[in-house]
Amino acid sequence: MLGRLDVYFRNQETALKLRGHRQEILGSNIANADTPNYKARDIDFKAAFDTARAVNPSQSLKSTNTRHLQPSGAVDLFEPSLKFRNEQQPSIDGNTVDMNTEMKEFTDNAIRYQAAVTFFTRRIESMKTALTGQ
């Protein structure tokens, strides 16, 4: 039963984790807007989300001893997909942060994060309704 609940909520959980991590990256870009030679970074959310959905956490490694460790199923999807943002307006000090772009992306990501929380809450409410009938 718990395994099915995990599958039922996996997409929303993955989306929330990726959105939260992207929010940290965008906040870091904004915080370093005046840092010389700082290069703005971001992730490709769709590619990271597709990669996360393709990972099957129920797979386990073959073990010959009960003391062998198994993977937790959590894959660090963030670092491989971290990319540098293309420079839109050259800066004398080498900084590639464009505040308009960063604020737009930050706001868009915050709205999408809130939408993901709303969808997650609705899913929990529908599951609760199915279980209790109320």
C-alpha positions in Angstrom: 0.0 0.0 0.0 2.7 2.5 0.9 4.6 1.6 -2.3 1.5 2.6 -4.3 1.2 5.9 -2.4 4.8 6.6 -3.1 4.1 6.1 -6.8 0.9 8.2 -6.6 2.8 11.2 -5.1 6.2 10.8 -6.9 5.6 13.3 -9.7 4.5 16.1 -7.4 7.4 15.3 -5.0 9.9 15.4 -7.8 8.5 18.7 -9.1 8.6 20.3 -5.7 12.2 19.2 -5.1 13.3 20.5 -8.5 11.4 23.8 -8.1 12.9 24.3 -4.7 16.4 23.7 -5.9 15.9 26.0 -8.9 14.7 28.7 -6.5 17.9 28.5 -4.6 20.0 28.7 -7.8 18.0 31.8 -9.0 18.3 33.4 -5.6 22.1 32.8 -5.7 22.2 34.5 -9.1 20.3 37.5 -7.7 22.5 37.7 -4.6 25.7 37.7 -6.8 24.5 40.3 -9.2 27.4 42.6 -8.2 30.1 39.9 -7.9 32.8 40.3 -10.5 33.2 37.4 -12.9 30.1 35.6 -11.4 28.4 33.5 -14.1 24.6 33.1 -13.8 23.5 29.5 -13.6 20.2 27.7 -14.0 18.8 24.2 -14.7 16.7 22.9 -17.5 13.6 21.9 -15.4 12.0 19.8 -18.1 15.1 17.7 -18.7 15.8 17.3 -15.0 12.1 16.3 -14.4 12.1 13.8 -17.3 15.4 12.3 -15.9 13.9 12.0 -12.5 10.8 10.3 -13.8 12.9 7.8 -15.7 14.8 6.7 -12.6 13.2 3.7 -10.9 13.8 3.9 -7.2 12.5 0.3 -6.6 15.5 -1.2 -8.3 17.9 -2.7 -5.9 21.5 -3.9 -6.3 22.2 -7.6 -6.1 23.7 -8.4 -2.7 25.4 -11.5 -1.5 25.5 -10.4 2.2 22.8 -8.9 4.4 25.2 -6.1 5.4 25.6 -4.8 1.9 24.1 -1.3 1.5 21.4 -0.6 -0.9 20.9 2.8 -2.6 18.3 5.0 -1.1 16.6 5.6 -4.4 17.4 9.3 -4.3 19.5 10.4 -7.3 21.2 13.7 -7.3 19.7 15.2 -10.4 20.7 18.8 -9.8 24.4 19.0 -10.4 24.6 17.3 -13.8 21.9 19.6 -15.2 23.3 22.8 -13.8 24.2 25.0 -16.7 25.5 28.5 -17.2 23.0 31.1 -18.5 23.7 32.7 -21.9 25.0 36.2 -21.5 22.4 38.8 -22.8 24.1 42.0 -21.9 27.9 42.1 -21.6 29.3 43.5 -18.3 32.7 45.1 -17.9 33.5 43.0 -14.8 32.6 39.7 -16.4 29.3 39.2 -14.4 26.6 37.6 -16.6 23.6 38.2 -14.2 20.8 40.1 -15.9 18.5 41.2 -13.0 15.4 41.5 -15.3 15.8 37.9 -16.5 16.6 36.6 -13.0 13.6 38.3 -11.4 11.3 37.1 -14.1 12.6 33.5 -13.8 12.5 33.7 -10.0 8.9 34.9 -10.0 7.8 32.4 -12.6 9.4 29.5 -10.6 7.8 30.7 -7.4 4.4 30.7 -9.0 5.0 27.2 -10.5 6.2 26.0 -7.1 3.0 27.3 -5.5 0.9 25.6 -8.2 2.8 22.3 -7.5 2.0 22.7 -3.8 -1.7 23.3 -4.7 -1.8 20.2 -6.9 -0.1 18.1 -4.2 -2.6 19.3 -1.6 -5.5 18.5 -3.9 -4.1 15.0 -4.4 -3.9 14.5 -0.7 -7.4 15.8 -0.2 -8.8 13.5 -3.0 -7.0 10.5 -1.3 -8.5 11.5 2.0 -11.9 11.8 0.5 -11.6 8.3 -1.1 -10.5 6.8 2.2 -13.1 8.5 4.5 -15.9 9.3 2.1 -16.2 12.8 3.3 
